[in-house]
Amino acid sequence: MKGTKLYSIFKGRCPVCHEGEMYQKSNPYILNRTLDMHERCSHCNTKYKIEPSFFYGAMYVSYGVGVAFAVAAFVIAFFMLGLSRLNTFFFITGTLVVLLPLILRLSRNIWINFFFKYDPEKAKTPVS
């Protein structure tokens, strides 16, 4: 999958070279470090934050991703597990709370991939 936007989105890799890690900690559940990103890619030197407040746009993506997870949780709880409406509500809420760090990172990854394109030349040779 290397070379596709999905690779960069799901692996949290640089959207340009798919080599460098975007986040300082790979585990999103270190809650005080969930959104700590490197300033630049260690492989191709791409600057991740291309303007001040760049990742505010990821809030809109986060809404859509959250709704997708909530709908999936609803289908699982209500139709597959046969829970009541109240218990389904609690299941959806719990799912969103537990998956919040993943939703935040996934949203940022999707957002940055709107603005950068994979470059196979930059993937081959690291910038010194």
N, C-alpha and C positions, 0 to 999 in steps of 0.2 A: 504493500500500500504506500510505500515511500514515494513521494512525488505528488501525492494527492492532498487536498485540503483536509480530508478526513483524518489523515495520518497526523498532521499538525494539530488538529483540534483535539483528538482523543489522547494523543501522547503528550501534549503540552510542549511541543518542540517549536523551534523558530519557524515562522511561516515562509521564510525565504530559502533556507538551506536544509531544514528538517534535521539538523544535527545538534544544535545548541539547545539547552534547557531554558525555558522561559522563566521558570519559578526557582527561587532560591532553595526551597524545600520541596521534594517530590511528593511528600505526604500532605494532602490538603487538610487533614484533620489535626494538624498542629495549628490550632485556631488563631493564635496571635500572629502567625506567619502565613496564613492561607493566601493572601494576595500580594505577598512580597515577591517582586519580580526583579530579575537582573535588569540593569539599565540597557545593556547591549548583549547581543548574541556573542558567545565565546568563540564561535566558529567563523562567522561571516561579518561580525561587527555591526549587524543591523540594529538600529536604535528602535526599541519597542514602543516607547511612548513618544509618538511623533509630534505631539503638541500638548500643551498643558490641558489637563482634564480630558485627555483623549479617551479614557476608558469609561467616562460617564455614559457614552452611547451603549455600553454593554448592559446598562440597566434595562434597556428596551428588549434586548436579546434575552436577558435573565427572566423577564416576565413571560416570554414565550416558552422558554425552556421549563420554567416552573409550572406553567399551565400543562405542558405535555406530560411532565411527571405526575401532576395531580390527576389528570385524566387517566393515566395508566394505573395509578393507585386506586382510583374509583372503580375502574373495570375489574381489577383484581379483587378488591374488597367486597364490592356489592354483588357482582355477577359470579365470580369464581368461588369466593369464600362464603357468600350468602349472608354477609353481615347486615345488621339493621342500619338505617340511615344515620343514626347517631354514632354508632361504632365505625361506620364508613367514614364519617367526618373526622373522627379521631385518628383513623388509619391514614387518611390523606394528610392531616396536619403532622402526624408523627413522621411520615415519609418525607415531607418537605423540610422538616427541622433536621432530620438525620442527614439528608442529602444536600443541605444548604452549601457546605463548602465545595462540593462537586459541582453544583449548579453555578456557583460564582465563578469558578475556574473555567468551566465549560463555556459560559457566556463570554468571558474575556477572550478565550481562544477563538470562538466563532467571530467575535467582533474584529479582532486583529486580522483574521484571515479575509475579511472583506476588503482590506486595504493593501495587503501584500500578496505577491505572487511567487510561487516556487521558481527558483532559478537553479537549474542543474549545474551550471558553471560554478556558482558560489558553493554548492554542496561538495564539489570535488576538491577545491583547494582552500584551506583555512587562511584567513587574513592574519598576518603576523603583527 
